[in-house]
Amino acid sequence: MSNGRKHGMFAANMETVRRSTKVDDKDKEGMQIVDALEIVFQQMQVAGNRERTIESYRYIFKQFVEYNELKYVEDITIDTIYNYLSSLQVTQQTKLIRLKSIKAVLSKFYNNGWFKKKFWSSVHIKIDKQVKKGTNEDDVDTLLSLIDQTTFVGFRDSVAILTMYSTGIRIRTLGELKENHIDFNNLTLNLDGSTLKNHQFLKLPISQDLAKMFKDLIHLNDNIRPYYGRENKNIFITQNGLPMNTSKSSNCAISKQLNKYSKRFGIENINAHAIRRGYAKNLLNKGANIALISKALGHSDLAITTKYLHLDIDEVVSSLRNYC
């Protein structure tokens, strides 16, 4: 038999095998992962998820699929998750992030009816969580003394810092705070559900000094908004009169300022989360119980509140001694 004929028969046989494989794959029951991901990510886009979040999920899940050489949704098992996690040469914290991303995508699979059980729920990664410190009163006083409050931005930032440290509100709530939320007669912030993460009404006390600063800031705002043709009643606005929560920088305008101040003045723990934790710790130091602090922070679970309270061993012993 000539070499040309042998080559022709070999090519024909290979084509038969290739076609046979295609038929087998096509006939196999179940959805291909690539098709499932396309549907899930489209659903996430429609739901308003950020493109950065979707791309992060796509990258991690693709890595997970390629490592295990998976093709069909039904091929995903608890073992494939463990295999992927054990292959990662990263910190436990990073593994936890990868696992959360995989679980998030698989939950979408479950919601679409492609899985009957959430078998991945039993997969956990333990890490030693460090308790983050909160901003203390000295840090706040030092920062306020260094900010130039003769400028609009400097005064606005100072009021924002004092508001967060005095009330513990989130920076998102700060950005949505309006004039009608302030009761100057009774010295309270009356926050409706639309401004809070848990969507519940919350009333918080404010000092006379902070109330005066609010009035001064409102007066400045009333001069800025007409100049730029803006119409809003937000307490914290940009120097162009825009509300914080609708500007390009969103609520992060204050966050960026805090980061800038922290670097410029060399003060640690100056950020929105640290200030909120500082508020919680300050209440604890003044004798408030955790249930009250939790209510003030707008938490739905006491366990969340305890994460805000940086307690060292000596503090725990001292507090427990009062009950012995």
Secondary structure as UniProt FT lines:
FT   HELIX           3..27
FT   HELIX           33..47
FT   HELIX           51..68
FT   HELIX           73..75
FT   HELIX           78..87
FT   HELIX           92..111
FT   TURN            112..113
FT   HELIX           119..122
FT   HELIX           137..146
FT   TURN            149..150
FT   HELIX           152..167
FT   HELIX           171..176
FT   HELIX           179..181
FT   STRAND          182..183
FT   TURN            184..187
FT   STRAND          188..191
FT   HELIX           193..195
FT   TURN            197..198
FT   STRAND          202..205
FT   HELIX           208..228
FT   TURN            239..240
FT   TURN            244..246
FT   TURN            248..251
FT   HELIX           252..265
FT   HELIX           272..285
FT   TURN            286..287
FT   HELIX           290..297
FT   HELIX           302..308
FT   HELIX           313..321
FT   TURN            322..323
//
